[in-house]
Amino acid sequence: MGVGGGGGGGGGGGREAGEGEAAVRKRWRVKVRLSTAAVVVWVLASAALWAGLHWRFRRAALHKAEEGLVCMCEERARMLQDQFAVSVNHVHALAILVATFHYDKLPPALDQDTFAAYAARTSFERPLLSGVAYAQRVVHTDRESFERQQGWIIKTMKHEPSSVQDEYAPVIYSQETISYIEGLDVMSGEEDRENILRARATGKAVLTSPFRLMSNHLGVVLTFPVYLVDLPEDAKVEDRVSATAGYLGGAFDVESLVENLLRQLAGNQELVVNVYDVTNHSNPLVMYGSEIPLATPSPSHTCMLDFGDPFRKHHMICRYRNKPHVPWSAITTPSGVFVICMLVGYIVYAAWSRYDNVKEDCRKMEELKKRAEAADIAKSQFLATVSHEIRTPMNGVLGMLDMLLDTELKSTQRDYAQTAQVCGKALISLINEVLDRAKIEAGKLDLESVPFDLRSILDDVISLFSSKSREKGIELAVYVSEKVPEILLGDPGRFRQIITNLVGNSIKFTERGHIFVQVHLADHSNLATEAKIEPVANGMNGHKDEGSAISTSVTQNTLSGFEAADSRNNWENFNLLLSYETNEMPYESGSDKVTLVVSVEDTGIGIPLHAQGRVFTPFMQADSSTSRNYGGTGIGLSISKCLVEIMGGQINFVSRPLVGSTFTFTAVLRRCDKNAISDNKPVLLHPLPSSFKGLSALLVDKRPVRATVTKYHLQRLGIASEVVSTTELALSVLSGRNGSSLTSMGKKQPCMLLIESDSWGSQMDVSLHARLQEMKQNGRTRLLPKVFLLSAAESDKVKTIYLVDSVIAKPLKASALAACLFQALGITQPSNENRNDSGSLHGRDGSGSLHGLLLGKNILVVDDNKVNLRVAAGTLKKYGAKVECVESGKHALSLLQVPYKFDLCLMDIQMPEMDGFEATRQIRAMEGKANEQADDGDDSGSESTAKTAKWHLPILAMTADVIQATHEECTKCGMDGYVSKPFEEKQLFQAVQKFLGPSMSS
């Protein structure tokens, strides 16, 4: 039973499988039939569409051809009428001439010779007339006297004596070309008589029917009446007949007229033109064209012609010479549509199949997206962790070294400690560069938009590299155009980073010559971002080989006299930029955007041609010896390029081996008015002293570019200056000899004489002072100027060698120059200007100094790292602050109770149990409740309530993270700012200035 049942079941399963296969085959056959039917229907529909499109395109082409025919025919008819009318007007003018000079003059001023000569000389105005003649009206009673006067008898058109008629019209004046008709009575011909009678009755020009001219061309005769008096337009026929004096006629060559017209127009070969006289509709007369019909019928168009004779009717018939061709578009377009229709079916099938694949791909892409987002979050967390974990011990190392340097050390110990400090700062700088590069790749780098003083930033960069430039004996200078606004909106830190990278590289690779930083407006500068030679992408920077790139020639038109890599950076172009400033070149002042062009030029070793294509590649250097000889990681230029592009600019360079390099970049910043600077956008300004305004100086410098830089720094202090090339010229200017004058200083006597060290000759000390004393004794100068020597060497050493009042050490900087002038000129510096070179961060008692801000202030420091606590406490105590340290956020909350006994709180972010974010949130919540209770407790607004109503303790984050998200989180949780570990004095000053400044203390 079991086996039989199993066999039965197996047989049933086989039947079901067979039925399933049959159903599948049936469905497949139905599908094939439906597909075949659909294909046939689709093909037939496509073929019908092809036929419909072909017919439509063919009809459209034929309609377009008919429109073109109408347009060309109308144009030819209009031009033919215009040219005929011009000739008729000339004949009319000739008729008026005859009436004026033959009948209005006694005796007549016109005869046959005069008429013939005039008609011949003016025939160019009537090129379509074979000739003109004038026939006088003679009645029968005057015939005998007329013939006796003319000396000949009147003849008919057949040259026979005229029979007796009521009146005659013999030709008395004729053009030489038709002189054979002189004396013939034009009224003897039947058709001519009818034309003459119609002309004098209407007062208009009339035409004859076409006939063969002497040139065997078809033509017509035009007849004009000549009256003895001027008649009104509505004159009666009897009055016109009685006033008729004669008739002026001309023979028109119609065939030549039409032929010349068609020759002038385009498309003449495509059209066949016929002109007919259809006055008699039953028998039209051909005036132009062939009467033989065309072989193939083609579209035609008829235009009516108006030649001025209302009795005569004319029209023009135009047709194509050949039947219009069927355009290729009538075949190709339907065929293309047919092919497209054939492809649509396949495309639909392929699209449906692709749909399933795309769905699967979208699922995979969504999964990959989630992985990428998770990796990005992990990368950001990794950056924050690495930054914090590396900076935290480095903060302790650098802080302890700084505190160690404040103690009494032996010279060897101090040298070791300073070396360790330099190495630690170099490591921090490398970490910053690596993190910056990572942030740029992750798209996490955001720029600030705060007001800053561009010139002060450049002065700080110069100060950073001044000692190194003096050690190498190279010129380091900066020049900023007067047109660059004093205060700009942008990211000063990133701008400083770009300049520092470029100048640092120049210092590193330059052993002689100069480093010159220029800043101009893009509209005034010809130092375009694109290099003068080929782009760097070709790896050769425009040179075919390295030998052609190396130049051994030395020019004397740069800052130091050494040749520059970019030939545009010479005195001629620099002077052109200065002229733009002087002449006040127009600038788009209406826009708040300012595009700066910054160039850093050096005369160093240059970049090898084979390495120029990878200059901006991260961690790439010219060769392996570069890192060994000069140091560095090769990441600075890569970061600078990214920062420039984020600022909306471009960076490029020109470099020549053994000559130097010039890096040029643009940056888009925004204007900022000093009055528009708000409290939430603080800016650290470096105001220069105003004590020197009105003073004048005389500068001796043989290099014009360097002299302009010195004038720029003097001008920033308000000192007018004049430049001469030698000391002899300077003495001449001081004494007023040889017509020398102080053009830029007016009549002011310079109170200082600045001399470049290379213009100071041997034995000049004694001779210069002797000449100055001699001039004073002779009365040529009232006051001896102070003598300053500009030198790149140490000022104290130079002053012992040369007899000068003072030595100004290079590189020049406005604040250092002011300090030197204060001391040498004996000018008392105002108390509000008593600042040092670094921007008053180290002043002892001023309100703007860090010591003045922190003196006597109670500050709470919260950090779980004991080393960091010691460093922070030691640094703050050094400036007179009272510091209390705790190691957790909970402990900080227990101390920070309203009313506060602390003026400021520095709080670490990452701490166990309670981090800095959570601690700050609870502090802000506690302050909110205290403020609400104070407001509810006393609604009278008393003075005591007003003083305690708003509690807000300044909290600054002490963070080792440099991630933008960390900074945003600090602001979100209620912190007032942050200082990065390890913090420096200037950074700390900027962070606490707005909370502990004089305005807050008051």
Salt bridges, closest charged atoms under 4 A:
GLU21 OE1 - ARG25 NH1 3.94
GLU67 OE2 - HIS63 NE2 2.68
GLU74 OE2 - HIS301 NE2 3.14
GLU125 OE1 - HIS90 ND1 3.42
GLU144 OE2 - ARG148 NH1 3.81
GLU147 OE2 - ARG143 NE 2.86
GLU167 OE1 - ARG137 NE 3.18
GLU167 OE1 - ARG200 NH1 2.69
GLU191 OE2 - ARG312 NH2 3.23
ASP253 OD2 - HIS217 ND1 3.03
GLU255 OE2 - ARG212 NH1 3.58
ASP277 OD2 - ARG312 NH1 3.51
ASP277 OD2 - HIS314 NE2 3.85
ASP309 OD1 - ARG198 NH1 3.19
GLU360 OE2 - ARG363 NH2 2.49
ASP361 OD2 - ARG354 NH2 3.99
GLU367 OE1 - ARG363 NH1 3.94
GLU367 OE2 - ARG371 NH2 2.82
ASP376 OD2 - LYS444 NZ 3.66
GLU389 OE2 - HIS388 ND1 3.66
ASP402 OD2 - LYS878 NZ 3.39
ASP406 OD2 - LYS878 NZ 3.32
ASP436 OD1 - LYS439 NZ 3.62
ASP436 OD2 - ARG494 NH1 3.08
GLU441 OE2 - ARG437 NE 3.47
ASP459 OD2 - ARG716 NH1 3.14
ASP460 OD2 - ARG496 NH1 3.37
ASP460 OD2 - LYS986 NZ 3.11
GLU475 OE2 - ARG706 NH1 3.33
GLU475 OE2 - LYS810 NZ 3.30
GLU486 OE1 - LYS674 NZ 3.22
GLU511 OE2 - LYS472 NZ 3.28
GLU563 OE2 - ARG656 NH1 3.22
ASP566 OD2 - ARG568 NH2 2.66
GLU581 OE2 - HIS520 ND1 3.94
ASP592 OD2 - ARG670 NE 3.50
GLU601 OE2 - HIS514 NE2 2.53
GLU645 OE2 - LYS641 NZ 2.55
ASP701 OD1 - ARG706 NH2 2.68
GLU728 OE2 - ARG771 NH1 3.50
GLU756 OE2 - ARG706 NE 3.68
GLU756 OE2 - LYS810 NZ 2.54
ASP758 OD2 - ARG703 NH1 3.33
ASP758 OD2 - ARG706 NH2 2.78
GLU794 OE2 - ARG470 NE 3.88
ASP863 OD2 - LYS981 NZ 2.95
GLU884 OE1 - LYS901 NZ 3.81
ASP908 OD1 - LYS981 NZ 3.22
GLU918 OE1 - ARG921 NH1 3.50
GLU927 OE1 - ARG924 NH1 2.93
GLU927 OE1 - HIS952 ND1 3.90
ASP935 OD2 - LYS950 NZ 3.96
GLU943 OE2 - LYS947 NZ 3.63
GLU969 OE2 - ARG921 NH2 2.87
ASP976 OD2 - ARG924 NH2 2.78
ASP976 OD1 - HIS952 NE2 2.84
GLU985 OE1 - HIS842 ND1 2.91
GLU985 OE2 - LYS878 NZ 3.83
